[in-house]
Amino acid sequence: MPGFTRVHTFRPTLAEFASLIALSIVFTSFPCAAQVFTVTPEGVDGKYLDFHPTDVPLPQQPLTNHNREDLLRFLQAEQGFSMRPLPITTLTLHANGAMQPSGSDYVSAIRQRGISVKAGERVTVTDVRVEKDRLVLDFNGGPEHKHKWLRHVSVGMDPNMTAPVVHDDPQAPSGSRIVLLFAHGVPDVTGLQVEALVKPIVDFNVKTPQQAYTDTLPPALRKTILEHHVLVGMNTEMVVSALGQPKNKIRERDGQMPFEEWIYGDPPQPVQFVRFNGNRVIRVEIAKVGESPVIRTENEMGDYWNTAPADNTRIVKLGDKSPADSAAENAPHAPPTLRNPGEKLPSDDDKDKVVMKPVQFPKDTDTGQQTAGAGGTQKPASGSGTSSPSGSTSSTTPSSTTSSSTSTSANGQSGNPPATPPPTPQIHPTMPSPDQLIGALGPQ
C-alpha cells in the first residue's frame, strides 16, 4: 500500500541464540593483546655495591627456649630504615661476614625482581622465624606469598563448587627477606645483637627520615646536607633532604635545554635558586639584598657519580651525530674479503707474485688484421683490396660499393660477382664481430 514501508526484523531461533552465546564465550576466553611499557628502575649508585662486614661479639652457647621467645617478641613489628635499595628477593647475610648477592649480582637482582624500598625508607619486620642455623626476617610482607602452596589448593564435594583452603592476597608481594646465617647453629643472641648484625642492610636506630637518608651517604656529603647546603651535581633527593620542598617551582627552557628551577626563601632574606636538568643540579644562584648574586655552575660533587656503566647496562646515545662519525660512514668501504682485520698471508710479501691489474682495451686503429667468422677467414683492413670469388680484384671504396649495390637492386640479379661488404672496424680480439652477432640473432 502506498505510504507504508515493510520492515524486516531478525528473530533468531533458539539454536542460533545458543551458538551466539557459545561464540561470545570462546572469544572472551582468549587474552587481549596490548602494548606493555616496562619501566626499569634507576641505576644503583656505585657506593651500594660495596659491603663492609660487621664485627659483633657472639656468645658460644646455643639459643635457649626462653631467650628464643624473647627474641621473637623483640623483633616482631620492629621498624627500621633501609641502608641501601632492597630488591624483592632473599638476601643471605653471614654473621660478621659477606652478603649474597653482592656487586653486579646485586644490581642484576634489583633490575630483574624490582626494588622493594629505596635507600633511607622505612621498613617493618612482618615475620620472624628461627631455624637450625639461621634467622629469617621478612620485611614489608616478604618476597613471597604467605601461603606459597596452599593458595593453589581447593576442596569441595562438587568439582564445580570448590573452596580454597586458604584465602590469599591477590596482589603480588613487594617485600624483602634477610636470612642471617650462623656457622654452628643459632647462638644465644639478643635482639640488639641481631639488629647490629643486619645494620649494613637495615638500621633499627630511631632517627628522622632525613637522618636515615644521610646515613647512607659518604661523611663529607652527609655533613654538607646536614648543614643545609646545596652543591652543583646533587640530585633531587639530596636537595630535598638539605632544604626541604621548595615553595615555588618554575619550568622554563634555555635554548633547546629544558630545566626546572626551585626557589627557596623570600626577601629580605637570601633567596636561593636551584636549577635542575633531569635529576641533577646544574646551577645554584644565591641572591642577597644589596649584594651581587653568587652563581655556581661547576661540578662540586667530584667523582661521586660513577660514570662507568655496570656490566649489564648498555648506554644508547641520542642526538645529532658528530662530523667525524658522518665522515667515517661516508668513507669508501674496503672490498669484501674473508680475511680477519689486520690478517696477512705469506704471499703478501712475495715480490715475484703476479698481481692482476685492470684490463686496458686498445684504441681503434686504421690498419690491422681482424679475425672473424667461424671459418677463421681473414678480412683485410680498410683501404686494402679484397679478393672476389672469381679471382678479380675490386676496390672497396664507398662509391664502388654503392654503385654495385644499386645495380644489383635494379636488375634483381646481377651477373657480376657480389660486391664485398665494407670492412668492419678494428675491435678487441676477445669481443665478437658484428657478423658473429648477426649470425647469432638469425634471420629477422
Secondary structure, 3 states (H helix, E strand, C coil): CCCCCCCCCCCCCHHHHHHHHHHHHHHHHCCCCCCCCCCCCCCCCHHHHCCCCCCCCCCCCECCHHHHHHHHHHHCCCEEEECCCEECCEEEEECCCCEECCCHHHHHHHHHHCEEECCCCEEEEEEEEECCCEEEEEECCCCCCCCCCHHHCEEEEECCEEEECCCCCCCCCCCEEEEEECCCCCECCCHHHHHHHCCCCEECCCCCHHHHHHCCCCHHHHHHHHCCCCCCCCCHHHHHHHHCCCCEEEEEEECCEEEEEEEECCCCCCEEEEEEECCEEEEEEEECCCCCCEEECCCCCCCCCCCCCCCCCCCCCCCCCCHHHHHHHHCCCCCCCCCCCCCCCHHHHCCCCCCCCCCCCCCCCCCCCEECCCCCCEECCCCCCEECCCCCEECCCHHHHHHHHHHHHHHCCCCCCCCCCCCCCCCCCCCCCHHHHHHHHCCC
